[in-house]
């Protein structure tokens, strides 16, 4: 196992939620010399400054100011997302039925629901608490098996193998938490919070963003360690690649271009939030950097015309048991490098110019890209690419490493694909 593969597995395991992914990203950036900025403060920036900013806990943008102003040299940007499909706890969570304690959950994003059955689940996220006359928000991670959504025995569901499993998100997904009628979930939550600090009164718990996750650690598998098995590869693997490339490029020296990584929350539900790709987070950050360094009224517009955005999100590898679901001639294979994703209806932002740009970056580091196009008779998923491109007016290409089991509780990708993507993104940041 290479150091980069092991580092990816560690990054994923430390990031069970978007909020933990942002905290882990911030810690890595600070270790590389990046300083945190607050959106509510004035920014004073100079060439070579390394900074990051967080919005709403689930999105983060980091940048290294170039030796030339963005208006003259432009931005080189990698965009990815921190969220993944999962089951989220409802505000009134306690469910009691037939002697069991359960939790009310809501699917987030396009979940492969059946993959959440018979898994050892924990909970993580954030909790907002009353603190005197104000509030405070804390990260929380139970970090142990706590929940399970059990399958129905085949003896009671004989038709499952012939007719397929049919799950109703409301009736069939409430996980089991315990037995009996005593106790409320908020009491369990307060007990866990008390392990990390002062005692918390249940009346002081105001709200939460909590989500279930699989407790099985990420691992490498297969003959020769060919595969990665992990939760949230879509899209923490791309987030990790962007961060690694940003840090590695900085270790190689400065460039004229300003290097940027933006990791968004809420991609899996359409990006429609103040800190999703449809919000103003990236535009605000780029404009403030361009104005602070260039100073001209049209600095951002000039910078945008000289910039490139690589939207990095995982791609669909050819599935050996369902090869007919792929467009002939566009069947990416695990272990054979980055994939350029194209859709003429703009589900992806790639066009000839941006595909050519990314291909040229690949050639510089001796990487051969693959291509993916969805079959013409199937719908196509989308990414932050076209949303970000429309918002900031920057040329954009959609790419990603090939994977299987996308949107499963546990996904699958290739060990050999980790380094090539990072190398290509480092080349992007060299300007």
C-alpha positions, 0 to 999 in steps of 0.5 A, spaced: 500 500 500 502 506 498 503 512 502 498 516 498 493 510 499 493 509 506 493 517 507 486 517 503 483 511 507 485 515 514 482 521 511 476 518 510 475 514 516 476 521 520 471 524 516 464 521 517 460 527 516 461 533 512 463 537 518 468 532 520 471 532 513 472 540 513 475 539 520 480 534 518 481 538 512 483 544 516 487 541 520 491 538 514 492 545 511 494 548 518 499 543 518 502 546 511 502 553 513 495 555 512 491 560 516 484 561 517 480 567 515 473 569 517 468 571 512 466 577 517 473 580 517 477 584 512 482 580 508 489 583 507 493 579 502 499 578 499 503 574 494 505 567 497 499 568 503 496 561 504 489 561 507 483 558 508 475 559 510 470 555 512 462 557 511 457 553 515 461 548 517 460 543 511 464 547 506 471 549 506 475 553 501 483 554 501 488 558 497 495 560 496 496 567 493 500 567 486 506 571 485 502 575 480 495 578 481 489 573 479 487 579 474 493 578 470 495 570 471 488 567 473 486 562 478 487 554 478 481 551 482 479 544 484 472 543 486 469 537 490 464 535 495 464 533 502 457 530 503 455 523 501 448 519 501 446 517 508 441 516 513 440 522 517 436 523 524 430 527 524 428 532 529 424 528 533 427 521 533 424 517 538 420 511 535 418 505 540 414 499 537 413 492 539 418 493 545 424 496 541 427 503 541 428 506 534 430 512 531 426 516 525 431 517 519 430 521 513 434 518 506 439 524 504 441 524 497 440 518 492 442 512 497 442 505 495 438 503 501 439 496 501 446 497 502 444 500 509 441 493 512 445 489 517 451 494 518 454 496 524 452 503 524 454 509 528 452 516 529 456 523 527 455 530 526 454 536 530 449 539 535 447 546 537 447 547 544 444 553 549 450 557 552 448 562 556 444 567 552 448 564 546 449 558 542 455 553 541 455 548 536 460 542 537 462 536 533 460 529 535 462 522 533 459 516 537 465 512 534 462 505 536 457 500 533 450 503 536 445 502 530 442 497 526 437 496 520 436 488 520 433 485 514 427 481 514 428 473 514 427 469 508 423 465 511 418 471 512 420 474 505 420 468 500 419 472 494 425 476 495 430 472 491 425 472 485 422 479 485 427 483 489 427 487 495 423 493 495 424 498 501 419 503 503 424 509 506 419 511 511 417 504 514 423 500 513 429 504 515 428 506 522 434 503 525 434 499 532 437 503 538 435 498 544 430 495 548 424 497 552 421 504 553 425 508 557 430 513 555 430 518 550 435 519 544 437 526 547 439 523 554 444 518 550 447 524 546 448 528 552 452 522 555 456 522 549 457 529 549 459 529 557 465 524 555 468 530 551 467 535 556 462 538 561 456 535 563 450 537 558 443 538 560 438 535 555 434 542 555 440 545 552 440 541 546 437 545 541 438 542 534 442 537 531 445 535 524 446 527 525 447 522 520 449 514 520 455 511 518 458 504 517 463 503 523 467 498 518 474 501 517 476 503 510 481 498 507 485 495 501 483 488 498 483 484 492 489 480 489 495 485 489 491 490 493 488 492 487 482 495 490 480 500 495 473 498 499 471 504 503 465 509 505 464 516 502 469 515 496 464 519 492 467 524 494 472 524 499 477 521 494 476 527 490 477 532 496 483 528 498 486 529 491 485 536 491 488 537 498 494 533 497 495 536 490 495 543 493 499 542 499 504 538 494 504 544 489 506 549 495 512 544 497 514 545 490 515 553 490 510 558 488 507 560 481 504 566 478 497 563 478 493 563 485 491 556 487 484 554 490 481 548 492 473 548 494 470 543 497 462 544 498 457 541 502 450 539 499 452 536 492 448 530 493 442 534 494 442 539 488 447 544 491 442 549 493 444 552 499 448 558 501 454 554 502 453 549 496 456 550 489 449 554 487 451 559 493 456 564 493 461 561 497 466 560 491 465 567 487 465 571 494 472 568 496 475 569 489 472 576 488 475 578 495 482 575 493 482 578 486 480 585 489 485 584 495 491 583 490 489 586 484 485 592 487 481 594 480 474 594 479 474 589 474 479 584 477 475 578 478 472 579 471 479 579 468 481 573 473 475 569 471 477 569 463 484 567 465 482 561 470 480 554 470 476 550 474 477 542 475 470 539 478 473 533 481 467 527 482 468 520 482 466 516 475 462 510 473 467 504 472 465 499 467 461 493 471 463 486 469 456 484 471 452 490 468 457 492 462 450 493 457 449 499 462 455 503 459 456 506 452 460 502 448 467 505 447 466 509 453 467 504 459 472 506 464 476 501 468 479 501 475 486 502 475 487 505 468 487 513 471 483 519 471 476 519 467 474 525 463 466 526 463 462 529 458 455 530 457 452 534 451 446 536 455 451 540 460 450 535 466 457 535 466 461 542 464 466 539 459 467 541 452 472 540 447 477 546 450 476 544 457 477 536 455 483 538 451 486 542 457 485 537 462 488 532 457 494 536 456 495 536 464 495 529 464 500 528 458 505 532 462 505 527 467 505 521 463 498 519 465 493 517 459 486 519 461 479 515 460 473 518 457 466 517 460 459 518 456 452 516 459 448 511 454 443 516 450 437 512 453 439 513 460 439 519 465 446 522 467 447 524 474 451 531 475 456 535 479 458 541 481 461 543 475 456 546 471 453 549 477 460 552 479 461 554 472 455 558 471 456 561 478 463 564 476 464 564 469 470 560 469 472 554 464 471 548 467 472 540 466 469 534 469 473 529 471 474 523 476 477 517 478 473 510 476 469 506 481 464 501 483 458 501 488 457 508 487 452 511 493 453 504 496 454 505 504 461 502 502 464 503 495 470 500 491 475 504 487 482 502 485 489 503 489 493 505 482 488 511 481 490 515 487 496 517 485 495 519 478 489 524 479 494 527 485 499 528 480 495 531 474 492 536 479 499 538 482 500 540 474 494 544 474 497 548 480 503 549 477 500 554 472 
